[in-house]
Amino acid sequence: MRKTKRFRKVVKWDTFKWSNNNPTFRDNHFLFISFLFMIPIVGQILWILCLYFALGYRQVYYKEVK
């Protein structure tokens, strides 16, 4: 019988851009942005943009299971 290869899906996120380890993005920046989300129309537009850019930092690849 022929042996089939098995793969598993790996999703890797680039979290450095929005983390506290990044010197250009700190908690006070996040606090200011969170206040912008309280404005209804601006908050909805920012939320859509955040989802769009967050998916851009995602890497999906398949790794062979041994």
mmCIF file as Biopython writes it, N, C-alpha, C and O atoms, coordinates in Angstrom:
data_model
#
loop_
_atom_site.group_PDB
_atom_site.id
_atom_site.type_symbol
_atom_site.label_atom_id
_atom_site.label_alt_id
_atom_site.label_comp_id
_atom_site.label_asym_id
_atom_site.label_entity_id
_atom_site.label_seq_id
_atom_site.pdbx_PDB_ins_code
_atom_site.Cartn_x
_atom_site.Cartn_y
_atom_site.Cartn_z
_atom_site.occupancy
_atom_site.B_iso_or_equiv
_atom_site.auth_seq_id
_atom_site.auth_asym_id
_atom_site.pdbx_PDB_model_num
ATOM 1   N N  . MET A ? 1  ? 0.832   -1.190 0.000  1.0 0.0 1  A 1 
ATOM 2   C CA . MET A ? 1  ? 0.000   0.000  0.000  1.0 0.0 1  A 1 
ATOM 3   C C  . MET A ? 1  ? 0.875   1.250  0.000  1.0 0.0 1  A 1 
ATOM 4   O O  . MET A ? 1  ? 1.954   1.281  0.591  1.0 0.0 1  A 1 
ATOM 5   N N  . ARG A ? 2  ? 0.392   2.241  -0.658 1.0 0.0 2  A 1 
ATOM 6   C CA . ARG A ? 2  ? 1.150   3.490  -0.743 1.0 0.0 2  A 1 
ATOM 7   C C  . ARG A ? 2  ? 0.868   4.372  0.480  1.0 0.0 2  A 1 
ATOM 8   O O  . ARG A ? 2  ? -0.279  4.531  0.900  1.0 0.0 2  A 1 
ATOM 9   N N  . LYS A ? 3  ? 1.927   4.929  1.030  1.0 0.0 3  A 1 
ATOM 10  C CA . LYS A ? 3  ? 1.776   5.777  2.209  1.0 0.0 3  A 1 
ATOM 11  C C  . LYS A ? 3  ? 1.483   7.218  1.765  1.0 0.0 3  A 1 
ATOM 12  O O  . LYS A ? 3  ? 2.171   7.757  0.899  1.0 0.0 3  A 1 
ATOM 13  N N  . THR A ? 4  ? 0.472   7.823  2.356  1.0 0.0 4  A 1 
ATOM 14  C CA . THR A ? 4  ? 0.128   9.203  1.996  1.0 0.0 4  A 1 
ATOM 15  C C  . THR A ? 4  ? 0.782   10.165 2.985  1.0 0.0 4  A 1 
ATOM 16  O O  . THR A ? 4  ? 0.940   9.859  4.167  1.0 0.0 4  A 1 
ATOM 17  N N  . LYS A ? 5  ? 1.152   11.317 2.479  1.0 0.0 5  A 1 
ATOM 18  C CA . LYS A ? 5  ? 1.743   12.337 3.340  1.0 0.0 5  A 1 
ATOM 19  C C  . LYS A ? 5  ? 0.634   13.138 4.000  1.0 0.0 5  A 1 
ATOM 20  O O  . LYS A ? 5  ? -0.404  13.416 3.400  1.0 0.0 5  A 1 
ATOM 21  N N  . ARG A ? 6  ? 0.882   13.499 5.243  1.0 0.0 6  A 1 
ATOM 22  C CA . ARG A ? 6  ? -0.092  14.303 5.970  1.0 0.0 6  A 1 
ATOM 23  C C  . ARG A ? 6  ? 0.511   15.675 6.246  1.0 0.0 6  A 1 
ATOM 24  O O  . ARG A ? 6  ? 1.702   15.806 6.531  1.0 0.0 6  A 1 
ATOM 25  N N  . PHE A ? 7  ? -0.331  16.682 6.156  1.0 0.0 7  A 1 
ATOM 26  C CA . PHE A ? 7  ? 0.106   18.052 6.392  1.0 0.0 7  A 1 
ATOM 27  C C  . PHE A ? 7  ? -0.796  18.692 7.435  1.0 0.0 7  A 1 
ATOM 28  O O  . PHE A ? 7  ? -1.967  18.334 7.571  1.0 0.0 7  A 1 
ATOM 29  N N  . ARG A ? 8  ? -0.235  19.637 8.162  1.0 0.0 8  A 1 
ATOM 30  C CA . ARG A ? 8  ? -1.067  20.417 9.076  1.0 0.0 8  A 1 
ATOM 31  C C  . ARG A ? 8  ? -0.904  21.890 8.761  1.0 0.0 8  A 1 
ATOM 32  O O  . ARG A ? 8  ? 0.165   22.342 8.351  1.0 0.0 8  A 1 
ATOM 33  N N  . LYS A ? 9  ? -1.967  22.619 8.956  1.0 0.0 9  A 1 
ATOM 34  C CA . LYS A ? 9  ? -1.984  24.042 8.621  1.0 0.0 9  A 1 
ATOM 35  C C  . LYS A ? 9  ? -1.332  24.839 9.751  1.0 0.0 9  A 1 
ATOM 36  O O  . LYS A ? 9  ? -1.652  24.645 10.924 1.0 0.0 9  A 1 
ATOM 37  N N  . VAL A ? 10 ? -0.424  25.727 9.390  1.0 0.0 10 A 1 
ATOM 38  C CA . VAL A ? 10 ? 0.257   26.579 10.363 1.0 0.0 10 A 1 
ATOM 39  C C  . VAL A ? 10 ? -0.058  28.026 10.018 1.0 0.0 10 A 1 
ATOM 40  O O  . VAL A ? 10 ? 0.148   28.461 8.885  1.0 0.0 10 A 1 
ATOM 41  N N  . VAL A ? 11 ? -0.559  28.769 10.999 1.0 0.0 11 A 1 
ATOM 42  C CA . VAL A ? 11 ? -0.851  30.193 10.811 1.0 0.0 11 A 1 
ATOM 43  C C  . VAL A ? 11 ? 0.098   30.974 11.705 1.0 0.0 11 A 1 
ATOM 44  O O  . VAL A ? 11 ? 0.117   30.787 12.922 1.0 0.0 11 A 1 
ATOM 45  N N  . LYS A ? 12 ? 0.882   31.846 11.096 1.0 0.0 12 A 1 
ATOM 46  C CA . LYS A ? 12 ? 1.869   32.616 11.845 1.0 0.0 12 A 1 
ATOM 47  C C  . LYS A ? 12 ? 1.524   34.096 11.714 1.0 0.0 12 A 1 
ATOM 48  O O  . LYS A ? 12 ? 1.310   34.603 10.612 1.0 0.0 12 A 1 
ATOM 49  N N  . TRP A ? 13 ? 1.474   34.777 12.853 1.0 0.0 13 A 1 
ATOM 50  C CA . TRP A ? 13 ? 1.147   36.201 12.879 1.0 0.0 13 A 1 
ATOM 51  C C  . TRP A ? 13 ? 2.402   36.995 13.165 1.0 0.0 13 A 1 
ATOM 52  O O  . TRP A ? 13 ? 3.209   36.606 14.010 1.0 0.0 13 A 1 
ATOM 53  N N  . ASP A ? 14 ? 2.573   38.102 12.470 1.0 0.0 14 A 1 
ATOM 54  C CA . ASP A ? 14 ? 3.665   39.020 12.761 1.0 0.0 14 A 1 
ATOM 55  C C  . ASP A ? 14 ? 3.155   40.007 13.810 1.0 0.0 14 A 1 
ATOM 56  O O  . ASP A ? 14 ? 2.476   40.979 13.478 1.0 0.0 14 A 1 
ATOM 57  N N  . THR A ? 15 ? 3.487   39.751 15.080 1.0 0.0 15 A 1 
ATOM 58  C CA . THR A ? 15 ? 2.920   40.541 16.169 1.0 0.0 15 A 1 
ATOM 59  C C  . THR A ? 15 ? 3.822   41.681 16.607 1.0 0.0 15 A 1 
ATOM 60  O O  . THR A ? 15 ? 3.441   42.445 17.493 1.0 0.0 15 A 1 
ATOM 61  N N  . PHE A ? 16 ? 4.998   41.824 16.025 1.0 0.0 16 A 1 
ATOM 62  C CA . PHE A ? 16 ? 5.916   42.861 16.500 1.0 0.0 16 A 1 
ATOM 63  C C  . PHE A ? 16 ? 5.396   44.265 16.204 1.0 0.0 16 A 1 
ATOM 64  O O  . PHE A ? 16 ? 5.601   45.184 16.997 1.0 0.0 16 A 1 
ATOM 65  N N  . LYS A ? 17 ? 4.733   44.431 15.080 1.0 0.0 17 A 1 
ATOM 66  C CA . LYS A ? 17 ? 4.314   45.782 14.673 1.0 0.0 17 A 1 
ATOM 67  C C  . LYS A ? 17 ? 3.359   46.412 15.675 1.0 0.0 17 A 1 
ATOM 68  O O  . LYS A ? 17 ? 3.414   47.623 15.891 1.0 0.0 17 A 1 
ATOM 69  N N  . TRP A ? 18 ? 2.484   45.622 16.293 1.0 0.0 18 A 1 
ATOM 70  C CA . TRP A ? 18 ? 1.489   46.185 17.208 1.0 0.0 18 A 1 
ATOM 71  C C  . TRP A ? 18 ? 1.764   45.825 18.663 1.0 0.0 18 A 1 
ATOM 72  O O  . TRP A ? 18 ? 0.877   45.989 19.500 1.0 0.0 18 A 1 
ATOM 73  N N  . SER A ? 19 ? 2.949   45.344 18.993 1.0 0.0 19 A 1 
ATOM 74  C CA . SER A ? 19 ? 3.243   44.943 20.369 1.0 0.0 19 A 1 
ATOM 75  C C  . SER A ? 19 ? 3.941   46.065 21.127 1.0 0.0 19 A 1 
ATOM 76  O O  . SER A ? 19 ? 4.354   47.063 20.536 1.0 0.0 19 A 1 
ATOM 77  N N  . ASN A ? 20 ? 4.070   45.891 22.446 1.0 0.0 20 A 1 
ATOM 78  C CA . ASN A ? 20 ? 4.749   46.885 23.273 1.0 0.0 20 A 1 
ATOM 79  C C  . ASN A ? 20 ? 6.263   46.813 23.118 1.0 0.0 20 A 1 
ATOM 80  O O  . ASN A ? 20 ? 6.962   47.713 23.583 1.0 0.0 20 A 1 
ATOM 81  N N  . ASN A ? 21 ? 6.791   45.776 22.481 1.0 0.0 21 A 1 
ATOM 82  C CA . ASN A ? 21 ? 8.233   45.701 22.229 1.0 0.0 21 A 1 
ATOM 83  C C  . ASN A ? 21 ? 8.656   46.662 21.128 1.0 0.0 21 A 1 
ATOM 84  O O  . ASN A ? 21 ? 9.830   47.013 21.011 1.0 0.0 21 A 1 
ATOM 85  N N  . ASN A ? 22 ? 7.706   47.075 20.339 1.0 0.0 22 A 1 
ATOM 86  C CA . ASN A ? 22 ? 7.991   48.015 19.263 1.0 0.0 22 A 1 
ATOM 87  C C  . ASN A ? 22 ? 8.082   49.424 19.859 1.0 0.0 22 A 1 
ATOM 88  O O  . ASN A ? 22 ? 7.109   49.897 20.445 1.0 0.0 22 A 1 
ATOM 89  N N  . PRO A ? 23 ? 9.222   50.103 19.726 1.0 0.0 23 A 1 
ATOM 90  C CA . PRO A ? 23 ? 9.369   51.416 20.379 1.0 0.0 23 A 1 
ATOM 91  C C  . PRO A ? 23 ? 8.479   52.507 19.795 1.0 0.0 23 A 1 
ATOM 92  O O  . PRO A ? 23 ? 8.273   53.533 20.443 1.0 0.0 23 A 1 
ATOM 93  N N  . THR A ? 24 ? 7.947   52.316 18.591 1.0 0.0 24 A 1 
ATOM 94  C CA . THR A ? 24 ? 7.112   53.362 17.998 1.0 0.0 24 A 1 
ATOM 95  C C  . THR A ? 24 ? 5.637   53.215 18.362 1.0 0.0 24 A 1 
ATOM 96  O O  . THR A ? 24 ? 4.840   54.100 18.054 1.0 0.0 24 A 1 
ATOM 97  N N  . PHE A ? 25 ? 5.266   52.129 19.003 1.0 0.0 25 A 1 
ATOM 98  C CA . PHE A ? 25 ? 3.844   51.894 19.326 1.0 0.0 25 A 1 
ATOM 99  C C  . PHE A ? 25 ? 3.749   51.467 20.785 1.0 0.0 25 A 1 
ATOM 100 O O  . PHE A ? 25 ? 4.080   50.328 21.116 1.0 0.0 25 A 1 
ATOM 101 N N  . ARG A ? 26 ? 3.310   52.346 21.647 1.0 0.0 26 A 1 
ATOM 102 C CA . ARG A ? 26 ? 3.214   52.070 23.082 1.0 0.0 26 A 1 
ATOM 103 C C  . ARG A ? 26 ? 1.762   52.130 23.546 1.0 0.0 26 A 1 
ATOM 104 O O  . ARG A ? 26 ? 0.847   52.344 22.751 1.0 0.0 26 A 1 
ATOM 105 N N  . ASP A ? 27 ? 1.575   51.937 24.835 1.0 0.0 27 A 1 
ATOM 106 C CA . ASP A ? 27 ? 0.218   51.890 25.385 1.0 0.0 27 A 1 
ATOM 107 C C  . ASP A ? 27 ? -0.531  53.204 25.222 1.0 0.0 27 A 1 
ATOM 108 O O  . ASP A ? 27 ? -1.744  53.198 25.014 1.0 0.0 27 A 1 
ATOM 109 N N  . ASN A ? 28 ? 0.174   54.339 25.315 1.0 0.0 28 A 1 
ATOM 110 C CA . ASN A ? 28 ? -0.539  55.613 25.190 1.0 0.0 28 A 1 
ATOM 111 C C  . ASN A ? 28 ? -1.044  55.827 23.763 1.0 0.0 28 A 1 
ATOM 112 O O  . ASN A ? 28 ? -2.072  56.475 23.569 1.0 0.0 28 A 1 
ATOM 113 N N  . HIS A ? 29 ? -0.340  55.297 22.767 1.0 0.0 29 A 1 
ATOM 114 C CA . HIS A ? 29 ? -0.855  55.354 21.399 1.0 0.0 29 A 1 
ATOM 115 C C  . HIS A ? 29 ? -2.144  54.538 21.292 1.0 0.0 29 A 1 
ATOM 116 O O  . HIS A ? 29 ? -3.115  54.957 20.662 1.0 0.0 29 A 1 
ATOM 117 N N  . PHE A ? 30 ? -2.127  53.366 21.921 1.0 0.0 30 A 1 
ATOM 118 C CA . PHE A ? 30 ? -3.305  52.509 21.875 1.0 0.0 30 A 1 
ATOM 119 C C  . PHE A ? 30 ? -4.483  53.177 22.577 1.0 0.0 30 A 1 
ATOM 120 O O  . PHE A ? 30 ? -5.623  53.055 22.127 1.0 0.0 30 A 1 
ATOM 121 N N  . LEU A ? 31 ? -4.216  53.883 23.678 1.0 0.0 31 A 1 
ATOM 122 C CA . LEU A ? 31 ? -5.284  54.567 24.397 1.0 0.0 31 A 1 
ATOM 123 C C  . LEU A ? 31 ? -5.907  55.658 23.534 1.0 0.0 31 A 1 
ATOM 124 O O  . LEU A ? 31 ? -7.128  55.812 23.508 1.0 0.0 31 A 1 
ATOM 125 N N  . PHE A ? 32 ? -5.077  56.407 22.837 1.0 0.0 32 A 1 
ATOM 126 C CA . PHE A ? 32 ? -5.590  57.455 21.955 1.0 0.0 32 A 1 
ATOM 127 C C  . PHE A ? 32 ? -6.427  56.863 20.826 1.0 0.0 32 A 1 
ATOM 128 O O  . PHE A ? 32 ? -7.486  57.393 20.491 1.0 0.0 32 A 1 
ATOM 129 N N  . ILE A ? 33 ? -5.957  55.771 20.242 1.0 0.0 33 A 1 
ATOM 130 C CA . ILE A ? 33 ? -6.700  55.131 19.151 1.0 0.0 33 A 1 
ATOM 131 C C  . ILE A ? 33 ? -8.017  54.556 19.670 1.0 0.0 33 A 1 
ATOM 132 O O  . ILE A ? 33 ? -9.029  54.588 18.969 1.0 0.0 33 A 1 
ATOM 133 N N  . SER A ? 34 ? -8.006  54.026 20.907 1.0 0.0 34 A 1 
ATOM 134 C CA . SER A ? 34 ? -9.246  53.463 21.449 1.0 0.0 34 A 1 
ATOM 135 C C  . SER A ? 34 ? -10.304 54.551 21.673 1.0 0.0 34 A 1 
ATOM 136 O O  . SER A ? 34 ? -11.500 54.273 21.585 1.0 0.0 34 A 1 
ATOM 137 N N  . PHE A ? 35 ? -9.875  55.787 21.961 1.0 0.0 35 A 1 
ATOM 138 C CA . PHE A ? 35 ? -10.845 56.880 22.062 1.0 0.0 35 A 1 
ATOM 139 C C  . PHE A ? 35 ? -11.465 57.193 20.702 1.0 0.0 35 A 1 
ATOM 140 O O  . PHE A ? 35 ? -12.636 57.564 20.624 1.0 0.0 35 A 1 
ATOM 141 N N  . LEU A ? 36 ? -10.688 57.047 19.639 1.0 0.0 36 A 1 
ATOM 142 C CA . LEU A ? 36 ? -11.244 57.282 18.303 1.0 0.0 36 A 1 
ATOM 143 C C  . LEU A ? 36 ? -12.318 56.256 17.954 1.0 0.0 36 A 1 
ATOM 144 O O  . LEU A ? 36 ? -13.254 56.555 17.213 1.0 0.0 36 A 1 
ATOM 145 N N  . PHE A ? 37 ? -12.177 55.036 18.497 1.0 0.0 37 A 1 
ATOM 146 C CA . PHE A ? 37 ? -13.162 53.996 18.218 1.0 0.0 37 A 1 
ATOM 147 C C  . PHE A ? 37 ? -14.515 54.300 18.859 1.0 0.0 37 A 1 
ATOM 148 O O  . PHE A ? 37 ? -15.519 53.694 18.486 1.0 0.0 37 A 1 
ATOM 149 N N  . MET A ? 38 ? -14.559 55.226 19.813 1.0 0.0 38 A 1 
ATOM 150 C CA . MET A ? 38 ? -15.824 55.560 20.461 1.0 0.0 38 A 1 
ATOM 151 C C  . MET A ? 38 ? -16.704 56.436 19.570 1.0 0.0 38 A 1 
ATOM 152 O O  . MET A ? 38 ? -17.912 56.518 19.793 1.0 0.0 38 A 1 
ATOM 153 N N  . ILE A ? 39 ? -16.127 57.083 18.577 1.0 0.0 39 A 1 
ATOM 154 C CA . ILE A ? 39 ? -16.915 57.869 17.625 1.0 0.0 39 A 1 
ATOM 155 C C  . ILE A ? 39 ? -17.511 56.887 16.613 1.0 0.0 39 A 1 
ATOM 156 O O  . ILE A ? 39 ? -16.757 56.160 15.965 1.0 0.0 39 A 1 
ATOM 157 N N  . PRO A ? 40 ? -18.825 56.842 16.456 1.0 0.0 40 A 1 
ATOM 158 C CA . PRO A ? 40 ? -19.448 55.746 15.696 1.0 0.0 40 A 1 
ATOM 159 C C  . PRO A ? 40 ? -18.935 55.541 14.272 1.0 0.0 40 A 1 
ATOM 160 O O  . PRO A ? 40 ? -18.487 54.443 13.943 1.0 0.0 40 A 1 
ATOM 161 N N  . ILE A ? 41 ? -18.986 56.548 13.432 1.0 0.0 41 A 1 
ATOM 162 C CA . ILE A ? 41 ? -18.612 56.356 12.024 1.0 0.0 41 A 1 
ATOM 163 C C  . ILE A ? 41 ? -17.109 56.131 11.895 1.0 0.0 41 A 1 
ATOM 164 O O  . ILE A ? 41 ? -16.666 55.243 11.167 1.0 0.0 41 A 1 
ATOM 165 N N  . VAL A ? 42 ? -16.335 56.939 12.603 1.0 0.0 42 A 1 
ATOM 166 C CA . VAL A ? 42 ? -14.872 56.809 12.543 1.0 0.0 42 A 1 
ATOM 167 C C  . VAL A ? 42 ? -14.447 55.459 13.090 1.0 0.0 42 A 1 
ATOM 168 O O  . VAL A ? 42 ? -13.531 54.829 12.560 1.0 0.0 42 A 1 
ATOM 169 N N  . GLY A ? 43 ? -15.115 55.009 14.157 1.0 0.0 43 A 1 
ATOM 170 C CA . GLY A ? 43 ? -14.788 53.717 14.751 1.0 0.0 43 A 1 
ATOM 171 C C  . GLY A ? 43 ? -15.036 52.558 13.800 1.0 0.0 43 A 1 
ATOM 172 O O  . GLY A ? 43 ? -14.248 51.614 13.747 1.0 0.0 43 A 1 
ATOM 173 N N  . GLN A ? 44 ? -16.121 52.626 13.053 1.0 0.0 44 A 1 
ATOM 174 C CA . GLN A ? 44 ? -16.420 51.544 12.109 1.0 0.0 44 A 1 
ATOM 175 C C  . GLN A ? 44 ? -15.407 51.506 10.972 1.0 0.0 44 A 1 
ATOM 176 O O  . GLN A ? 44 ? -14.978 50.431 10.551 1.0 0.0 44 A 1 
ATOM 177 N N  . ILE A ? 45 ? -15.027 52.676 10.480 1.0 0.0 45 A 1 
ATOM 178 C CA . ILE A ? 45 ? -14.034 52.724 9.399  1.0 0.0 45 A 1 
ATOM 179 C C  . ILE A ? 45 ? -12.680 52.230 9.897  1.0 0.0 45 A 1 
ATOM 180 O O  . ILE A ? 45 ? -12.001 51.473 9.204  1.0 0.0 45 A 1 
ATOM 181 N N  . LEU A ? 46 ? -12.287 52.658 11.098 1.0 0.0 46 A 1 
ATOM 182 C CA . LEU A ? 46 ? -11.011 52.200 11.660 1.0 0.0 46 A 1 
ATOM 183 C C  . LEU A ? 46 ? -11.017 50.697 11.910 1.0 0.0 46 A 1 
ATOM 184 O O  . LEU A ? 46 ? -10.001 50.030 11.712 1.0 0.0 46 A 1 
ATOM 185 N N  . TRP A ? 47 ? -12.161 50.159 12.346 1.0 0.0 47 A 1 
ATOM 186 C CA . TRP A ? 47 ? -12.256 48.724 12.614 1.0 0.0 47 A 1 
ATOM 187 C C  . TRP A ? 47 ? -12.060 47.915 11.324 1.0 0.0 47 A 1 
ATOM 188 O O  . TRP A ? 47 ? -11.360 46.903 11.325 1.0 0.0 47 A 1 
ATOM 189 N N  . ILE A ? 48 ? -12.671 48.359 10.244 1.0 0.0 48 A 1 
ATOM 190 C CA . ILE A ? 48 ? -12.504 47.675 8.956  1.0 0.0 48 A 1 
ATOM 191 C C  . ILE A ? 48 ? -11.053 47.757 8.492  1.0 0.0 48 A 1 
ATOM 192 O O  . ILE A ? 48 ? -10.504 46.776 7.991  1.0 0.0 48 A 1 
ATOM 193 N N  . LEU A ? 49 ? -10.432 48.921 8.658  1.0 0.0 49 A 1 
ATOM 194 C CA . LEU A ? 49 ? -9.022  49.064 8.277  1.0 0.0 49 A 1 
ATOM 195 C C  . LEU A ? 49 ? -8.113  48.185 9.125  1.0 0.0 49 A 1 
ATOM 196 O O  . LEU A ? 49 ? -7.160  47.599 8.611  1.0 0.0 49 A 1 
ATOM 197 N N  . CYS A ? 50 ? -8.400  48.089 10.420 1.0 0.0 50 A 1 
ATOM 198 C CA . CYS A ? 50 ? -7.581  47.240 11.300 1.0 0.0 50 A 1 
ATOM 199 C C  . CYS A ? 50 ? -7.678  45.777 10.886 1.0 0.0 50 A 1 
ATOM 200 O O  . CYS A ? 50 ? -6.670  45.070 10.861 1.0 0.0 50 A 1 
ATOM 201 N N  . LEU A ? 51 ? -8.875  45.323 10.564 1.0 0.0 51 A 1 
ATOM 202 C CA . LEU A ? 51 ? -9.029  43.936 10.115 1.0 0.0 51 A 1 
ATOM 203 C C  . LEU A ? 51 ? -8.285  43.695 8.809  1.0 0.0 51 A 1 
ATOM 204 O O  . LEU A ? 51 ? -7.654  42.653 8.632  1.0 0.0 51 A 1 
ATOM 205 N N  . TYR A ? 52 ? -8.358  44.648 7.905  1.0 0.0 52 A 1 
ATOM 206 C CA . TYR A ? 52 ? -7.687  44.511 6.614  1.0 0.0 52 A 1 
ATOM 207 C C  . TYR A ? 52 ? -6.174  44.421 6.790  1.0 0.0 52 A 1 
ATOM 208 O O  . TYR A ? 52 ? -5.529  43.559 6.192  1.0 0.0 52 A 1 
ATOM 209 N N  . PHE A ? 53 ? -5.607  45.304 7.603  1.0 0.0 53 A 1 
ATOM 210 C CA . PHE A ? 53 ? -4.155  45.301 7.789  1.0 0.0 53 A 1 
ATOM 211 C C  . PHE A ? 53 ? -3.691  44.122 8.638  1.0 0.0 53 A 1 
ATOM 212 O O  . PHE A ? 53 ? -2.588  43.613 8.440  1.0 0.0 53 A 1 
ATOM 213 N N  . ALA A ? 54 ? -4.528  43.682 9.586  1.0 0.0 54 A 1 
ATOM 214 C CA . ALA A ? 54 ? -4.140  42.542 10.418 1.0 0.0 54 A 1 
ATOM 215 C C  . ALA A ? 54 ? -4.046  41.274 9.587  1.0 0.0 54 A 1 
ATOM 216 O O  . ALA A ? 54 ? -3.150  40.458 9.805  1.0 0.0 54 A 1 
ATOM 217 N N  . LEU A ? 55 ? -4.954  41.096 8.641  1.0 0.0 55 A 1 
ATOM 218 C CA . LEU A ? 55 ? -4.884  39.908 7.793  1.0 0.0 55 A 1 
ATOM 219 C C  . LEU A ? 55 ? -3.677  39.959 6.865  1.0 0.0 55 A 1 
ATOM 220 O O  . LEU A ? 55 ? -3.219  38.921 6.388  1.0 0.0 55 A 1 
ATOM 221 N N  . GLY A ? 56 ? -3.167  41.137 6.610  1.0 0.0 56 A 1 
ATOM 222 C CA . GLY A ? 56 ? -1.967  41.263 5.788  1.0 0.0 56 A 1 
ATOM 223 C C  . GLY A ? 56 ? -0.723  40.763 6.490  1.0 0.0 56 A 1 
ATOM 224 O O  . GLY A ? 56 ? 0.253   40.406 5.830  1.0 0.0 56 A 1 
ATOM 225 N N  . TYR A ? 57 ? -0.734  40.728 7.836  1.0 0.0 57 A 1 
ATOM 226 C CA . TYR A ? 57 ? 0.430   40.277 8.592  1.0 0.0 57 A 1 
ATOM 227 C C  . TYR A ? 57 ? 0.343   38.802 8.944  1.0 0.0 57 A 1 
ATOM 228 O O  . TYR A ? 57 ? 1.110   38.318 9.777  1.0 0.0 57 A 1 
ATOM 229 N N  . ARG A ? 58 ? -0.578  38.085 8.321  1.0 0.0 58 A 1 
ATOM 230 C CA . ARG A ? 58 ? -0.757  36.665 8.610  1.0 0.0 58 A 1 
ATOM 231 C C  . ARG A ? 58 ? -0.085  35.832 7.530  1.0 0.0 58 A 1 
ATOM 232 O O  . ARG A ? 58 ? -0.229  36.106 6.338  1.0 0.0 58 A 1 
ATOM 233 N N  . GLN A ? 59 ? 0.652   34.809 7.960  1.0 0.0 59 A 1 
ATOM 234 C CA . GLN A ? 59 ? 1.270   33.877 7.013  1.0 0.0 59 A 1 
ATOM 235 C C  . GLN A ? 59 ? 0.651   32.502 7.233  1.0 0.0 59 A 1 
ATOM 236 O O  . GLN A ? 59 ? 0.624   31.996 8.355  1.0 0.0 59 A 1 
ATOM 237 N N  . VAL A ? 60 ? 0.161   31.907 6.165  1.0 0.0 60 A 1 
ATOM 238 C CA . VAL A ? 60 ? -0.424  30.572 6.239  1.0 0.0 60 A 1 
ATOM 239 C C  . VAL A ? 60 ? 0.401   29.648 5.365  1.0 0.0 60 A 1 
ATOM 240 O O  . VAL A ? 60 ? 0.616   29.912 4.182  1.0 0.0 60 A 1 
ATOM 241 N N  . TYR A ? 61 ? 0.861   28.556 5.967  1.0 0.0 61 A 1 
ATOM 242 C CA . TYR A ? 61 ? 1.572   27.560 5.179  1.0 0.0 61 A 1 
ATOM 243 C C  . TYR A ? 61 ? 1.292   26.184 5.770  1.0 0.0 61 A 1 
ATOM 244 O O  . TYR A ? 61 ? 0.795   26.061 6.889  1.0 0.0 61 A 1 
ATOM 245 N N  . TYR A ? 62 ? 1.619   25.161 5.002  1.0 0.0 62 A 1 
ATOM 246 C CA . TYR A ? 62 ? 1.350   23.795 5.419  1.0 0.0 62 A 1 
ATOM 247 C C  . TYR A ? 62 ? 2.662   23.089 5.721  1.0 0.0 62 A 1 
ATOM 248 O O  . TYR A ? 62 ? 3.610   23.147 4.938  1.0 0.0 62 A 1 
ATOM 249 N N  . LYS A ? 63 ? 2.702   22.415 6.879  1.0 0.0 63 A 1 
ATOM 250 C CA . LYS A ? 63 ? 3.902   21.723 7.329  1.0 0.0 63 A 1 
ATOM 251 C C  . LYS A ? 63 ? 3.636   20.223 7.314  1.0 0.0 63 A 1 
ATOM 252 O O  . LYS A ? 63 ? 2.558   19.769 7.697  1.0 0.0 63 A 1 
ATOM 253 N N  . GLU A ? 64 ? 4.616   19.472 6.874  1.0 0.0 64 A 1 
ATOM 254 C CA . GLU A ? 64 ? 4.443   18.023 6.790  1.0 0.0 64 A 1 
ATOM 255 C C  . GLU A ? 64 ? 4.528   17.401 8.175  1.0 0.0 64 A 1 
ATOM 256 O O  . GLU A ? 64 ? 5.441   17.706 8.942  1.0 0.0 64 A 1 
ATOM 257 N N  . VAL A ? 65 ? 3.585   16.534 8.493  1.0 0.0 65 A 1 
ATOM 258 C CA . VAL A ? 65 ? 3.567   15.830 9.775  1.0 0.0 65 A 1 
ATOM 259 C C  . VAL A ? 65 ? 4.322   14.525 9.603  1.0 0.0 65 A 1 
ATOM 260 O O  . VAL A ? 65 ? 4.031   13.737 8.704  1.0 0.0 65 A 1 
ATOM 261 N N  . LYS A ? 66 ? 5.286   14.309 10.468 1.0 0.0 66 A 1 
ATOM 262 C CA . LYS A ? 66 ? 6.086   13.070 10.352 1.0 0.0 66 A 1 
ATOM 263 C C  . LYS A ? 66 ? 5.579   11.993 11.268 1.0 0.0 66 A 1 
ATOM 264 O O  . LYS A ? 66 ? 6.134   10.895 11.296 1.0 0.0 66 A 1 
#
